[in-house]
Amino acid sequence: MQVFVRDNNVDQALRALKKKMQREGLFREMKARSAYEKPSEKRVREKAEAIRRARKAARKQLQREGLLPAPKKKVFAAR
């Protein structure tokens, strides 16, 4: 992973690095590896994640087909 520092602005580069790490799931991975996870707990977690993914995919499919309303767009106030 690589982040460029422009104009000696290290704070901005650190923010960009943290954002990239967050997107890649690095923090979640570090937290998971910080302690031992029993195989039974791992199976339960992975199954729950698979169910969550399947439900999300089904919800997206129904939204594309027009059977469910699309989520409301966030409106940001103009500055």
Secondary structure by P-SEA (a helix, b strand, c coil): cbbbbcccaaaaaaaaaaaaaaaaaaaaaaaaacccccaaaaaaaaaaaaaaaaaaaaaaaaaaaccccccbbbbbccc
